[in-house]
Amino acid sequence: MRVLALDQGTSATKAVVVDVDANRQGITVLAEVDVPVTGQRYDGDAVEQDPEALWRSILDAATAALRSVGGAGGVDCLGVGNQGETVLAWRRSSGEPLTPALVWQDRRAVSITERLQPWGQRLQQLTGLPLDPYFAAAKQTWVREQLLDAEQRDDADVVVTTIDAWVLNRLCGRAVTDAATASRTQLLDLDSTRWSSEACGAFGIDLASLPDVVACDEPLGDTHAFGSPLPVTGAVVDQQAALFAQGCRAAGESKCTYGTGAFLLANLGDTPHRSHNQLATSVAWATRDGDVRYCADGQVYTVGAAVRWLQRLGLIDEPADLDRVGGATPGSGGAVFVPSLAGVGAPRWVPEARGSFSGLSLSTTREHLVHAFVLGIAAQVTMLARAVEDDLGSPLTALRVDGGLTRSTLLMQAQADLLGAPVEVYPHACATALGVAGFALRGHAGAGAEEALVTGWQPDQVFEPAIPRDEAEETYGRWLAALDASIAESQP
């Protein structure tokens, strides 16, 4: 079987055509196309995308990928992945976007979360998510209050949803969202996997305006966007798709994706345990046969985005310079970097926090700064991993990793060193897309059709810890002190 998987991400849309052997002996990636998402705007706390530019990236990526396999008739089904907490307002009848898309990094809804602080504990119990503008509901409320006029707010045809419902509506006429994406809004009752009227009431959101919640392997109808009719048979949020692709199907198995941000997820099994360490608890996936799995997650908001920031500053010319420049010195020379360029998420949840370099002296070099940058990313992921370990009651025996920055040997070795556990690099460059493909295959051919995608893979590389634990703890301790100082400076 052949499946087209769309991974609609923050900076690009990836379209992948994968062939699954009939005997489920393996997979072949037949096409992989990346199309950048243009029309992005960064302005203080505002991070926006042009929805039409995003839609064009989907059409262009999918069309190019399908062209290499003879068109839409050359594949059996389509799966759609999405970037999670990004939202926009649009008309249900026409699909016309009415506002820019507020990207998950947008922090302007902090005014909403501050207003709802008395609801914080109850909302976290209901939804599994700490109250923070990262999640979709606060941004949905902010969009309705700040970007829509009174007439639009009273118009039942105008809805504010996560980006996936808009994309799916354009593709196949179904304004729906999968359970994993819905769990990233802070409007889903985590235990029932249905919209919570209580949470909707807190945010002032009309429950009737929300899209229907479906399984991740749900057949949604045909799309004619690429010529011949193509069944859309799966939809899932990006990070959970990567968790699925890497075979993290048992409780305790964990992965981290290093993309625009870094996202560490740990499978919790079939029980939605609330975190004792302020991690988010979400639906990992829900399938048509009634199987619901949950995950704990934490995030570093700016990783690939921070690399692009380094480029804009002129400290590096390209991502490969992380190793060439940062690896030219054995350490950071005392410099420490906190990568909180868009606030701090789990487990601290300080949206006002900002990034910092500290520990600088006249002897600090460009090489020291880049090395400190890499250590800072690895340290913040380590903080997330330790919170996961505490919640699970046991240490991580390994961390599976994917994403573009896994190509940095310096970063992966630093991650293993600070984590004190092996780091296993996923062998494919498109983990999220392959996870999306897995759910689409299930939706098309039934449970088990995805097995070749999620089992039997071997790491491309394994990085073992290579420094003494006391040295790792000293480095991590310096970074924690810098984080605390950065957070303290952000407080009024």
N, C-alpha and C positions, 0 to 999 in steps of 0.2 A: 504494500500500500504506500501511496505517496501523499504527503500532507504538506500544505503551505502554512507556515507559522509566522504570524506578525508579532514582533516585539516592539510596541510603540513606546519608546523611551523618552527621556527628558531632552536629550540633545540630538537624537536620531531615531529613525524607524528602521528596524532590521527585518528583512523578509528572508526566510529560510525555507527551502524545499528539501525535505528529508524523505528518503526511501527506507521503509522497514521491510526487511527480508520476510518472505512469506512464512518461513520456518522459525522466525524470530531469533535468528542467529546473529543478527547485527544490523547496523544502520549505515546508510551512506548519505552524506550531505551533498545534494546535487547542485544546489545554488545557495549563495549567501550574498545579499545585497544590503548595503547601508546607505540610507539617504538622510542627510542632515535635516534637522528641523530648523528652519530659518524664522526670522521675525521675533526673536526673543528680546525681552527688555529687562534690564537690571537697573533698579533705581532705589537705592536705600533698602528698605524692607520689601520692596515690590519685586517680584519675579514673575513675569508674564510670558505667555506664548500667543502667537496668532493662530487661532483654531483652523483657519483655512490653510495656512502654511503647514500645519500639522497634518491636516487631511491630505494635502497634496503629497506629503512625504510618504503617507501610507499607499496612495495610488501608485506613485512612482516606484517605490521599493517593490511592491507586489507585482506590478506589471513587468519590471525588469527580471525578477526572479522567475516568473511564470514563462517569460519568453524563452528562457534557456531550456525549458522542458516541454515546449510545444504549446504553451498557452494553458488556460484554465482547465481545458479538457485533459491535460496531462497529470492532474492531481485528483485525489479522491475527496478531500475535505480541507477545511480551513479552520485554524484556531487563532484567537486574538488575545494578545497580552497587553496590559496597560500599565501606566506609570503610577497607579495607586491613588494618591490623595489630591491630584490635580482636578480642579473643578471649573465649570463655566455655566453661564445662563444661556438657554437656547429655546427656540419655539418647537414644541412637540409636533405640530402639524407639518412644518416645513423643514425642520432640521437646521434652520438659520441660527447661527451663533449671535448672541446679543451683547456679549462681553468678551474681553480677552480671557484666555484660560489662565487661572491663577495656579502656578506651579506649586508642587508640594513644599518647595523651599520658601514660598512667600510667607512673610511674618506679619502682615498687616492685621490679621485677625486676632492679634494679641489683645486688642481692645475688647473683643468678644469673650475671650477666655478669662480676662480679668473680671469682667462683669459676672461671669458664671462661677467664680471661685466657690461660692457656697454650695454649688452643685458638684464640685470636683470629685469628692469621695463617692457619692452616689453614682455618678456617671462612670467612674472607673469600675465600680462593682457591676454595673449593668453591662458595660460594653467591653471591659478589659483594657481600656485605653486611658492613660492619664490625660488630664485636660491640658491641651496644647494646640496652638494654631497650626502645627504640622498636619493634624488630622483634618479630614474633609469638612466635617460639620461646621466648625467655626468659620472656615472660609466660605461655605455656602451661605451662612447667615450674613457674613460681611458683604458678600456680593449682592445679596438681596437688599440689604440696607443702604449700601453705598453706591452701587453701580446701576441699579434699576430705579426707574421713576415710579411714582405712585400707580399710574395706570398699568405698568408692567407687573408690579407686585400683586395687583388685583386680578390679573389675567390668568385664568386656569391653564391656558396654553403655554405659558412661560414657566419653565422649570429650571432649577439649578441642581446639577448632578455632577458626579464624577465623570471624567472624560470618556470612560468606556461606554456608558449608556448612550452618549451622543454618537460615538463611532459605530456601535452596533446598530443603532437606529438608521444611520446612513448606509451601512452595509446591507442589512437584511430587514429593515423595518421593525426591529424589536428593540424597544427602549428598556433594556434589562441590565442588571449587574450581577456578577457571580458572587457567591457567598463570601469568598475570600476578600474581594474588593469591598463589598459592603461592610465587612468587619473593620475596614480601615477608615470608616466615616465617623465613628463614635455615635452612630444612630442605631446600630444593630444590637439586639439582645443576644449576647454571646451564647447563652444556654439554649435558647430556642432557635437561633439563627434566623430570626424574623425581625423586622423593624420594630423598634421599641417606641410605643406612643409616649412614654414618659421622657425618653431622651429627646424625641422630636419636640415635645412641649417645652423642654428646657431651652432648646435652641430656637424656638419659634418657627419650626419647619413643619409644614403641612404634610403629614404622612402620606396622604393621597397623591402628592406630587412626586413621590419617590418612585424609581423604577422597580419592577418586580425583581425579587431575588431568585436566582436560578442556580443549579448545580454547575460545577466547573466543566462537566462533560455533557452539557445539555445541548441537543440539536436545536438550533435557533431559526432555521430556515435557510433559503438560498440567497446568495448575493449575485447580482448581475454586474457588479462594478468592474469586472475584469473580462467581460465577454460572455462565455458560456456559463450557465448556472453552476455555482459552486456551493455545496452545503457548508454552512458555518456550524461546527459541531463542538466547539469548546471555547471557553473564555476564562481567564484567570489573571490575577494581579501579578506583577513581574517577579517580586522576591519569592513568593510562594511557588511560582513556576520553577525558579532555579532550585529551590529546596527539593521539589519533586524530581527534577531532572537528575540531581546528584544522588538520588536513591536514599535520601534521609527520611525513611518511612517508619523508623522505630524511635520510640521515645528516647531523647538524649542525643540523637544524631544531629549534627549542626553543620551549617555552612555560612560563609561570608562572601558576599559579592562586592567587588571593588569596582564601582562604576562612577557615575556622577557623585554619588555618595557611597558609603560603605554600609552594608546591611547584614547584620548577623542574626540568623534565625536558628532556633532549636526546636525540634519536634517534641511536642508534649503528649503525644498519643491522643486518645479519644476523650480526654477530660480537660475542660478549659480552666486549668489551674491559674488563679490570679497570682501575679508576681509579688513577692515580698520586697523586691528591689526596684520597683518602679519601671520594670520592663513592660512593654506592651504585650498583651495576649490577644491573639487574633485567630480566625479560622485559617488553617493552613490550606485545606481544600475540602470541598463537599462534593460527593458524587451521587449520581442518580439512584444508586442502590442503597442510599441512606447512610453511607459511611462518611462521618465528619471527623476530621483531624484538626488539631489545634497546634499553635506554635507560639513561642515567646520570641520577641525580637527587640533589638536595639539598633540605633543608627548613628552614623557620623554623617552629618548633612553635606559636608563638602570634602570630597576626596578627588575624583577626577576634575570637579569644578575648581578645587584648590590648585591642582596642577596647571590648569589653564590660567589661573590667577598668577602663579609663579612665572608663567610665560609672559603675561602682560607686564609684569614687573621687570622682565629681562634677566631673571636669575637663571632661567633655562630657556633653550630654544624649542625643545620638543620633549615629550614624555621620556624618551630613552635617556635624556640627560640626567634623570634621577639617579641612574646607575653610573653614568660616565662622570658626572660632576660630584654627586653625593658619595659615590664609591671611591673617589680619589683621596679621601681622608678616612682614617680608621675610626673616627668618632666625630662628634659634633662640636668639640672644643668647648663644651660647657653650654652651648646654645640649646634652647628648648623651644619647641613650637607647639602651640595649641591650635588645632585646625577648626576652631569654632567660628568660621567666617559667616555662618548663617544661624548662629545660636547653638545651644547645647541641647541635645535630646536626651534619651535614656542614658543613665538612670537619674540624671540631675534635673532635666527639664527646665532650662533657663533660656527662654527664647531671646532675651536681651543680651546674652553673653556674646562676646566678640573674640576673634582669634588674636594670637599674640606671639611674638618672638621675645624671649627673655634670656638672661644670662650672657648678654653680648659684651664684648670688650674690643679694644683696639686690635687685638690679634684675631678677631673673628673674620673668617673668609667666606666667600661665596660658597665654597665647598662645605664649610661647616653649616651654613644655613640650609642648604639642600639636604644634607645628612640629617639635620635636626627635623626638617620637614617630614622626612620618611619615618623617623622614630616617633614623631608626634602622631601620625596616622596609626602606626602599629600599636602605640600605647593606648589610644582611645578605643580601638577595637579590643584590646586586652581588657580594658575596663568593662566593656560589654560582656566579654566572655566570662569574667569573674562573677558578674551579676548572674549570668546564666548558671554557672556552676553552683553558686549559693542557692539558687532556686531549685535546682535539680538535686542538690545534696551530694553531688559527686563531681570530680574534675572531668573536663573534656579529655577524652583519650586521643582525639585528633580533630582538626578543623578542615573541612573541605572548602575550597575556595575557587572562585571563578571571577571573570571580569577582566577588562583590559589591563589593569595595573598588576595583575598576577604575572605579567611579563617582566616586572621589576624584580630581579634577583635580590637586590638590596632590601626592598620592602618585604618580600616573602621571608627572607632570612631573619630580618628584624622581628617579623611577626612570630615566627617559631621561637626565637630567643626570648621574647617578652612573655609569650603565652606559656612557654615551658612544655609544649606539646607539638607533635608533628603537624605540618601544614601540607595538605594534599591538594595539588593543583589539578583541577578538572581538565580533561584532555581536549575539550571542544571550546571554541571561542564564543559559542552561542548557547550557553546553558539555559537562559530564560526562554529562548525560542524553542529549544528542545522540550522543555517542560510544557510549554503551550501546546506543542505538537502531541505530546503524550495524552493530554486531556482531549484534544480533538480526535485522536485515534480511538480513545475510549468511547467518545460520543458517536463515532461513526461505526465502529465494529464491536463495541462492547468491552467489558472489563477484561484485562489481560492483553489487549492489543498493544499496549504501551510498554510491555515488559522489556523489549530489546532496547528501549530508550533509557531505562532507568536502572538496569541491572547489568552486571558484568563488565562495567568500564574499569579501567585501571588509571591511576593518576599519571599525568604527564611528567610531573616531578614531585618529589617529597622532600621537604625541608625539615631537618631535624634540629632541635635546639643545639647551639654550638658554643654558648658562653655559660660560665658558672651561674647558678641561680642567684647568688648574692649580688653579682654584677647586674643581672637582669632586674632584680628588685630595687637596686639603687637607682637605675635608670628610670624605672617606672615610678619610683617615689618622687624623683625630681619632677617628672612630668605631672604627677598628681598635684604637687605643690604649685606648679605653674598654672594648672587648671583652676585650682581654688583661688589663686590670686586674680586670675582673669575674670572669674565669676564675681568675686567681691567688688572689682572695679565697675562691673556692670550694674550693680545694685544702687538704687537711689539713696 
